[in-house]
Amino acid sequence: MSANTLLLARIVRLSILSLGALVFLAPYIFMVSTAGKAQSDIFTSSLSLVPQQWFHVQNFTKALSRVSMGNLLFNGVIVCLLILVIQVIIAVPCAYAMAKLKFRAARAMMVLVMLGLLVPIHATALPLYVAFDKVGGLNSYFALVAPFTISVFGIFLFLQFFRSIPDDLIHAARLDGMTEVGIIARVIVPNAWPAITAFAIFSVVAHWNDLYWPLIVISNQAYATPPLGLLYFRAAEAGDDYGALMAATLIITFPLVAAFLLAQKRFVEGITMTGLKG
């Protein structure tokens, strides 16, 4: 291929990628723009990304004062961290057993994992709510964490990764006298950090942004998660304060953006090595 053809192909590829990036960034750009506008500026007939009046200070002040933003962020961190740690503790041994151990029920367990991927939380929400109500578990971290402690997606993701680990490495560890628990802790986990990081991104983003389940089991503002806290900006009489709402949304989404940018390399490695395709 000639140099001109390669240059044209690169320009086309970069143009398509740039267009796709702009499409995905458009909501965030509008969110940043709206966070700096006055209420009258938001509902004007003309569309403009640059505010006519800069209301960043007022909107962010409202966002920080109307709700306990620190408490919302703290609850989000605690819930996501507890869910992630328990999910990894359960999913890693399960995936290792299915990938490297020989037993009769391995195929049946794989079928159950695949079936588990098809069951949404909405299908089990009602019986779970009734169960938590019976034991007095509503309005607690337990209600927010317990339904998500077993992740079939995590088991499936780690299973694909562990299959790529050479069996000779496992056999060598057994010859050295390691137990299966020791192999998981000292051989599997150190080599599985790319997959763990990729799963952590999926898990944290999903549960940080989850509104459906906290809306069902939480009525006490002290246990509200970040998405649930955004509902407190709604006012039936005065209308929604979109400027403060977008400012609060920026504060809540910033930790996710920062975490993804910091873990981007490991995330790509984990997705590539587990064989998942977008």
FIMARFI-131151 format. One record per residue (C-alpha): residue in one letter; x, y, z. Coordinates in Angstrom, 1 decimal, decimal comma, padded with zeros to 4 digits. Layout:
N
PT  resn       u       v       w
PT     A       X       Y       Z
...
//
This chain:
278
PT  resn       u       v       w
PT     M   000,0   000,0   000,0
PT     S   001,2   003,5  -000,8
PT     A   002,0   006,2   001,8
PT     N  -001,0   008,2   000,6
PT     T  -003,4   005,3   001,1
PT     L  -002,1   004,6   004,6
PT     L  -002,4   008,3   005,5
PT     L  -006,0   008,3   004,2
PT     A  -006,9   005,2   006,1
PT     R  -005,4   006,7   009,3
PT     I  -007,4   009,9   008,8
PT     V  -010,6   008,0   008,3
PT     R  -010,0   005,8   011,3
PT     L  -009,2   008,7   013,6
PT     S  -012,2   010,6   012,3
PT     I  -014,5   007,7   013,1
PT     L  -013,0   007,3   016,6
PT     S  -013,2   011,1   017,2
PT     L  -016,9   011,1   016,3
PT     G  -017,6   008,1   018,5
PT     A  -015,7   009,8   021,4
PT     L  -017,7   013,0   020,9
PT     V  -021,0   011,1   021,0
PT     F  -020,1   009,4   024,3
PT     L  -018,7   012,7   025,7
PT     A  -021,7   014,8   024,7
PT     P  -023,8   014,1   027,8
PT     Y  -020,9   014,9   030,1
PT     I  -020,2   018,1   028,1
PT     F  -023,9   019,2   028,5
PT     M  -023,7   018,3   032,2
PT     V  -020,7   020,5   032,8
PT     S  -022,4   023,3   030,8
PT     T  -025,7   023,0   032,7
PT     A  -023,8   023,0   036,1
PT     G  -022,7   026,5   035,4
PT     K  -026,0   028,0   034,3
PT     A  -028,8   029,8   036,1
PT     Q  -032,3   028,3   036,0
PT     S  -033,5   030,9   033,5
PT     D  -030,4   030,3   031,3
PT     I  -031,1   026,5   031,2
PT     F  -034,7   026,9   029,9
PT     T  -033,9   029,5   027,3
PT     S  -035,0   028,8   023,7
PT     S  -031,5   029,1   022,3
PT     L  -029,0   026,2   022,8
PT     S  -025,6   027,3   024,1
PT     L  -022,9   025,4   025,9
PT     V  -021,4   028,6   027,3
PT     P  -023,4   030,1   030,1
PT     Q  -024,6   033,7   029,8
PT     Q  -024,2   034,0   033,6
PT     W  -021,7   031,9   035,4
PT     F  -023,5   030,2   038,3
PT     H  -020,9   027,5   039,1
PT     V  -020,3   028,7   042,6
PT     Q  -024,0   029,0   043,4
PT     N  -024,9   025,6   041,9
PT     F  -022,1   023,8   043,6
PT     T  -022,9   025,5   046,9
PT     K  -026,5   024,3   046,6
PT     A  -025,3   020,8   045,7
PT     L  -023,1   020,6   048,8
PT     S  -025,6   022,2   051,2
PT     R  -028,9   020,7   050,1
PT     V  -027,8   017,2   050,8
PT     S  -025,0   015,7   052,9
PT     M  -022,7   015,0   049,9
PT     G  -020,0   013,7   052,1
PT     N  -022,3   011,1   053,6
PT     L  -023,6   010,1   050,1
PT     L  -020,1   009,6   048,9
PT     F  -019,1   007,7   052,0
PT     N  -022,1   005,4   051,7
PT     G  -021,3   004,8   048,0
PT     V  -017,7   003,9   048,8
PT     I  -018,6   001,6   051,7
PT     V  -021,3  -000,3   049,7
PT     C  -019,2  -000,7   046,6
PT     L  -016,1  -001,7   048,5
PT     L  -018,0  -004,3   050,6
PT     I  -019,7  -005,7   047,5
PT     L  -016,4  -005,9   045,5
PT     V  -014,4  -007,5   048,3
PT     I  -017,0  -010,2   049,0
PT     Q  -017,6  -010,8   045,3
PT     V  -013,9  -011,4   044,6
PT     I  -013,5  -013,6   047,7
PT     I  -016,3  -015,8   046,5
PT     A  -015,8  -015,7   042,7
PT     V  -012,1  -016,4   042,6
PT     P  -012,2  -019,8   044,4
PT     C  -015,3  -020,8   042,4
PT     A  -013,8  -019,9   039,1
PT     Y  -010,5  -021,7   040,0
PT     A  -012,3  -024,9   040,9
PT     M  -014,3  -024,9   037,7
PT     A  -011,2  -024,0   035,6
PT     K  -008,5  -026,2   037,1
PT     L  -010,1  -028,9   039,2
PT     K  -011,7  -032,1   037,8
PT     F  -015,0  -033,1   039,3
PT     R  -018,3  -034,4   038,0
PT     A  -020,5  -031,4   038,6
PT     A  -018,1  -029,0   036,7
PT     R  -020,2  -028,9   033,6
PT     A  -023,5  -028,6   035,6
PT     M  -022,0  -025,7   037,5
PT     M  -021,0  -024,0   034,3
PT     V  -024,6  -024,3   033,0
PT     L  -025,8  -022,8   036,3
PT     V  -023,4  -019,9   035,9
PT     M  -024,6  -019,2   032,4
PT     L  -028,2  -019,4   033,5
PT     G  -027,4  -017,0   036,4
PT     L  -026,2  -014,4   033,9
PT     L  -029,8  -014,4   032,5
PT     V  -031,5  -013,5   035,8
PT     P  -031,9  -009,7   036,4
PT     I  -032,2  -008,2   039,9
PT     H  -035,7  -007,0   039,0
PT     A  -036,9  -010,6   038,9
PT     T  -035,8  -011,3   042,5
PT     A  -036,5  -007,8   044,0
PT     L  -039,9  -008,6   045,5
PT     P  -038,9  -011,8   047,4
PT     L  -035,7  -010,2   048,5
PT     Y  -037,6  -007,1   049,8
PT     V  -040,0  -009,3   051,7
PT     A  -037,2  -011,3   053,2
PT     F  -035,3  -008,2   054,4
PT     D  -038,5  -006,8   055,8
PT     K  -039,1  -009,9   057,8
PT     V  -035,7  -009,9   059,4
PT     G  -035,7  -006,1   059,9
PT     G  -032,8  -005,6   057,5
PT     L  -034,2  -002,6   055,6
PT     N  -032,4   000,7   055,9
PT     S  -029,0  -000,8   056,4
PT     Y  -025,8  -001,6   054,7
PT     F  -026,7  -005,2   054,9
PT     A  -029,7  -004,7   052,6
PT     L  -027,6  -002,8   050,1
PT     V  -024,8  -005,3   050,0
PT     A  -026,2  -008,8   050,6
PT     P  -028,1  -009,4   047,3
PT     F  -024,9  -008,7   045,3
PT     T  -022,3  -010,7   047,2
PT     I  -022,3  -013,6   044,6
PT     S  -021,6  -012,4   041,1
PT     V  -022,1  -014,9   038,4
PT     F  -020,5  -012,4   035,9
PT     G  -017,4  -012,3   038,1
PT     I  -017,2  -016,1   038,2
PT     F  -017,6  -016,2   034,4
PT     L  -014,9  -013,5   033,9
PT     F  -012,4  -015,2   036,2
PT     L  -013,1  -018,6   034,7
PT     Q  -012,1  -017,3   031,3
PT     F  -008,9  -015,8   032,7
PT     F  -007,9  -018,9   034,8
PT     R  -008,2  -021,1   031,8
PT     S  -005,3  -019,2   030,2
PT     I  -003,0  -019,9   033,1
PT     P  -000,7  -023,0   032,3
PT     D  -001,6  -026,2   034,1
PT     D   002,1  -026,8   034,6
PT     L   002,2  -023,8   037,0
PT     I  -000,5  -025,3   039,1
PT     H   001,2  -028,8   039,1
PT     A   004,5  -027,2   040,1
PT     A   002,8  -025,5   043,1
PT     R   001,3  -028,8   044,2
PT     L   004,6  -030,5   044,0
PT     D   006,0  -027,8   046,3
PT     G   003,4  -028,9   048,8
PT     M   000,9  -026,0   048,4
PT     T  -002,7  -026,7   049,3
PT     E  -005,4  -025,5   046,9
PT     V  -006,1  -022,5   049,1
PT     G  -002,3  -021,7   049,0
PT     I  -002,3  -022,0   045,2
PT     I  -005,2  -019,5   045,0
PT     A  -003,6  -017,0   047,4
PT     R   000,0  -017,3   046,2
PT     V  -000,2  -018,3   042,5
PT     I  -003,6  -017,5   041,1
PT     V  -004,4  -014,1   042,7
PT     P  -001,0  -012,5   042,0
PT     N  -001,4  -013,4   038,3
PT     A  -005,0  -012,4   038,1
PT     W  -004,7  -008,7   039,0
PT     P  -005,6  -007,6   035,4
PT     A  -008,8  -009,6   035,5
PT     I  -009,6  -008,4   039,1
PT     T  -009,1  -004,8   038,1
PT     A  -011,3  -005,2   035,1
PT     F  -014,0  -006,8   037,2
PT     A  -013,6  -004,1   039,9
PT     I  -014,4  -001,4   037,3
PT     F  -017,5  -003,3   036,1
PT     S  -018,7  -003,9   039,7
PT     V  -018,0  -000,5   041,1
PT     V  -019,6   001,4   038,2
PT     A  -022,7  -000,9   038,3
PT     H  -023,3  -000,5   042,0
PT     W  -022,2   003,1   042,3
PT     N  -024,8   004,0   039,6
PT     D  -027,5   001,7   040,9
PT     L  -030,7   003,4   041,8
PT     Y  -033,3   000,6   041,5
PT     W  -032,4  -001,5   044,5
PT     P  -031,5   001,4   047,0
PT     L  -034,8   003,1   046,1
PT     I  -036,6  -000,1   047,2
PT     V  -034,8  -000,9   050,5
PT     I  -033,6   002,6   051,7
PT     S  -035,9   005,3   053,1
PT     N  -033,5   006,7   055,6
PT     Q  -031,3   009,4   054,2
PT     A  -028,5   008,4   056,4
PT     Y  -028,0   005,2   054,3
PT     A  -028,7   006,9   050,9
PT     T  -026,3   006,1   048,1
PT     P  -025,2   008,8   045,5
PT     P  -027,8   008,1   042,9
PT     L  -030,5   008,0   045,5
PT     G  -029,3   011,3   046,9
PT     L  -029,9   013,0   043,6
PT     L  -033,6   012,5   044,1
PT     Y  -033,5   015,0   046,9
PT     F  -033,0   017,7   044,4
PT     R  -036,6   017,2   043,1
PT     A  -039,2   019,6   044,2
PT     A  -042,8   019,1   043,3
PT     E  -043,8   022,8   043,8
PT     A  -040,7   024,8   042,8
PT     G  -039,6   022,4   040,0
PT     D  -036,3   020,6   039,6
PT     D  -033,2   022,7   040,2
PT     Y  -031,3   021,4   037,2
PT     G  -028,2   023,6   037,8
PT     A  -027,6   022,2   041,3
PT     L  -028,6   018,7   040,1
PT     M  -026,0   018,7   037,4
PT     A  -023,4   020,1   039,8
PT     A  -024,2   017,3   042,2
PT     T  -024,0   014,8   039,4
PT     L  -020,5   016,1   038,5
PT     I  -019,4   015,6   042,1
PT     I  -020,8   012,0   042,2
PT     T  -019,4   010,9   038,8
PT     F  -015,9   012,4   039,3
PT     P  -014,7   009,5   041,5
PT     L  -015,7   007,0   038,8
PT     V  -014,0   008,9   036,0
PT     A  -010,8   009,3   038,1
PT     A  -010,8   005,6   039,0
PT     F  -011,2   004,5   035,4
PT     L  -008,5   006,8   034,2
PT     L  -006,1   005,4   036,9
PT     A  -007,0   001,8   036,2
PT     Q  -007,4   002,1   032,4
PT     K  -004,3   000,1   031,5
PT     R  -005,1  -002,8   033,8
PT     F  -008,7  -002,7   032,7
PT     V  -007,7  -003,1   029,0
PT     E  -005,3  -005,9   029,9
PT     G  -008,0  -007,7   031,9
PT     I  -010,6  -007,5   029,1
PT     T  -008,0  -008,7   026,5
PT     M  -006,7  -011,6   028,5
PT     T  -010,2  -012,9   029,5
PT     G  -011,2  -013,0   025,9
PT     L  -014,3  -010,8   026,3
PT     K  -015,2  -008,8   023,2
PT     G  -017,2  -005,6   023,0
//
